[in-house]
Amino acid sequence: MDCIVCMPRKPWDLPFLAEPQEVAALRRILRLHLEVWRLPEVVDVAQLCASELVSNVINHVGLETPTTLAVSMNGSYLRIEVHDPGTRALPTLVQAGLGSEAGRGVTLVDAVADRWGVELRADRKVTWCEMDTGLPSICVHTVRPPTAGIDELLNSYRAMKASSPSGAESEPLALTAAEEAAVDIIADLLRWMQAHGRDADDLLDRAQTHFEAEVEKFTR
């Protein structure tokens, strides 16, 4: 099967404060992720659903509510979730009048998504919707095995470090994306070391000591 179709699509989430100005940023981030996932056909619908679910939090739970957007694959369906602490403000599908603005959010989601619902948890509610991507149902969307590609990563890092002058800066990368990439790389490296019988905590301590020594050297 085409590896582009069955490419890994790792679930991700993004905490934010529910404010109107955040909606446009969330739409852009969602578009970028779905383009990376090679799912351009569902971008518009996904953006609309995310916008309406977040707007529902703003309108019915309150401004600056701590909220999280979570995106994942459920088989061949793209799943969008919005988590918020307003367990008493439940989205309801109503028949909005022609000139009415209220009640249109869930109605739009119901119209464009294949399915949607609300889950109540101990500390929050999760409003979710799913849309069919058209991908084969047998397609695997999980991440590669934890240790896959680590040898290549280590070799590439060694080669890059050997060929780069000391202190040379890499090309700029968006801070949030850089942080996410760094966390993923560190976690994969620790799993790889653990799979080879190494102690993850010991490695973290040694890395911290090495980091502090490097910082001291360059700040003298």
C-alpha positions in Angstrom: 0.0 0.0 0.0 1.2 3.5 -0.7 3.4 4.7 2.2 1.9 8.3 1.8 -1.5 6.9 2.5 -0.3 4.9 5.5 2.1 7.5 6.8 2.3 7.9 10.6 -0.1 10.5 11.9 0.7 11.2 15.6 -2.1 12.6 17.8 -1.4 16.1 19.1 -3.0 18.6 21.3 -2.7 22.3 22.0 -3.7 24.1 25.2 -4.9 27.7 24.9 -7.2 30.3 26.4 -10.6 30.6 24.8 -10.5 34.0 23.1 -11.8 35.2 19.7 -8.3 36.1 18.5 -7.1 32.5 19.1 -9.6 31.1 16.6 -7.7 32.3 13.5 -4.4 31.0 14.9 -5.9 27.6 15.7 -7.3 27.4 12.1 -3.8 28.1 10.7 -2.1 25.5 13.0 -4.8 22.9 12.1 -4.3 23.6 8.3 -0.5 23.1 8.7 -0.9 19.8 10.5 -3.4 18.4 8.1 -1.2 19.4 5.1 1.7 17.6 6.8 -0.6 14.6 7.3 -1.5 14.8 3.5 -5.2 15.4 4.3 -6.0 18.5 2.2 -9.5 17.3 1.4 -10.7 17.7 5.0 -8.9 21.0 5.8 -11.9 23.3 5.3 -14.4 21.1 7.2 -11.9 20.5 10.0 -11.2 24.3 10.3 -15.0 25.0 10.4 -15.6 22.4 13.1 -12.7 23.5 15.2 -13.8 27.2 14.9 -17.4 26.4 15.9 -16.4 24.2 18.9 -14.0 26.8 20.2 -16.6 29.6 19.7 -19.0 27.5 21.7 -16.7 27.5 24.6 -16.2 31.3 24.3 -19.9 32.0 24.1 -21.2 29.5 26.7 -18.4 28.8 29.1 -16.6 32.1 29.1 -13.7 34.2 27.8 -10.2 33.0 28.7 -11.4 29.6 29.7 -8.5 27.1 29.7 -9.2 25.0 26.7 -7.4 22.3 24.6 -7.7 21.4 21.0 -6.8 17.7 20.3 -6.5 16.2 16.9 -6.1 12.5 16.1 -7.0 9.7 13.7 -9.8 7.2 14.6 -9.4 4.6 11.8 -10.1 6.4 8.6 -11.8 9.3 10.4 -10.1 12.6 11.5 -11.1 13.3 15.1 -11.2 16.8 16.5 -11.8 17.3 20.2 -12.2 20.5 22.3 -11.6 20.0 26.0 -12.9 22.6 28.5 -13.9 22.6 32.2 -17.5 23.7 31.6 -19.2 20.5 32.5 -22.6 22.2 33.0 -22.6 24.1 29.6 -23.4 21.2 27.3 -23.7 21.8 23.5 -27.2 21.2 22.2 -28.5 20.8 18.7 -31.3 23.3 18.2 -33.2 24.6 15.3 -31.9 28.2 14.9 -34.1 30.7 13.1 -33.1 32.2 9.8 -31.8 35.4 11.4 -30.5 33.9 14.6 -26.8 33.7 15.4 -27.2 31.7 18.6 -27.3 27.9 18.3 -25.7 27.8 14.8 -22.4 26.4 16.0 -23.5 22.8 16.8 -25.9 22.9 13.9 -23.0 23.6 11.5 -20.9 20.9 13.0 -23.8 18.5 12.7 -24.2 19.4 9.1 -20.6 19.0 7.9 -19.1 16.4 10.2 -20.0 12.7 9.9 -20.6 12.3 13.6 -20.2 14.3 16.8 -20.8 14.1 20.5 -20.0 15.2 24.0 -18.2 13.2 26.7 -18.3 14.2 30.4 -15.2 13.4 32.4 -14.4 14.1 36.1 -12.8 17.4 35.5 -13.9 18.5 32.0 -16.1 17.9 29.0 -14.9 16.9 25.6 -16.9 18.0 22.6 -15.7 16.0 19.6 -16.5 15.5 15.9 -15.2 13.1 13.2 -15.0 13.3 9.5 -14.2 10.6 7.0 -10.9 11.2 5.2 -11.5 8.5 2.6 -8.3 6.7 3.6 -8.5 2.8 3.7 -9.9 1.6 7.0 -6.9 -0.8 7.4 -4.4 2.0 7.2 -2.2 2.3 10.3 -1.9 5.9 11.6 0.2 5.3 14.8 3.7 6.5 15.2 6.6 4.4 14.1 8.0 1.9 16.7 9.7 4.1 19.4 13.2 3.1 18.4 12.7 3.3 14.6 15.1 5.7 13.0 17.1 6.6 16.1 20.3 5.1 14.6 19.8 7.4 11.6 19.1 10.3 13.8 22.3 9.8 15.9 24.4 9.3 12.8 23.0 12.4 11.1 23.6 14.4 14.3 27.2 13.3 14.5 27.8 14.1 10.9 26.2 17.6 11.2 28.2 18.4 14.4 31.4 17.3 12.8 30.9 19.4 9.7 29.6 22.5 11.5 31.9 25.2 13.0 31.6 25.5 16.7 28.8 27.7 17.8 27.2 27.9 14.3 23.5 28.6 14.3 21.0 26.5 12.4 18.2 27.9 10.3 15.5 29.5 12.3 12.6 27.3 13.4 9.3 28.4 14.9 9.8 28.1 18.7 6.7 26.0 19.4 7.6 23.6 16.6 11.2 23.4 17.8 10.1 22.6 21.3 7.8 19.9 20.1 10.5 18.4 17.9 13.0 18.5 20.8 10.7 16.8 23.2 9.9 14.0 20.7 13.6 13.5 19.9 14.5 13.3 23.6 11.7 10.9 24.4 12.6 8.6 21.4 16.2 8.7 22.4 15.4 7.7 26.0 13.2 4.8 24.8 16.0 3.7 22.4 18.5 3.7 25.2 16.1 1.9 27.5 15.6 -0.7 24.9 19.3 -1.3 24.9 19.5 -1.7 28.7 20.4 1.8 29.7 19.0 3.8 32.6 16.9 6.7 31.4 17.2 8.7 34.6 21.0 8.3 34.6 21.1 9.5 31.0 19.0 12.5 31.9 21.3 13.4 34.8 24.4 13.1 32.6 22.8 15.2 29.9 21.9 17.9 32.4 25.5 17.9 33.7 26.9 18.1 30.2 24.4 20.9 29.3 25.4 23.0 32.3 29.1 22.6 31.6 28.5 23.7 28.0 26.5 26.7 29.1 29.2 27.7 31.6 31.9 27.3 28.9 30.1 29.6 26.4 29.1 32.3 29.0 32.6 32.9 30.4 
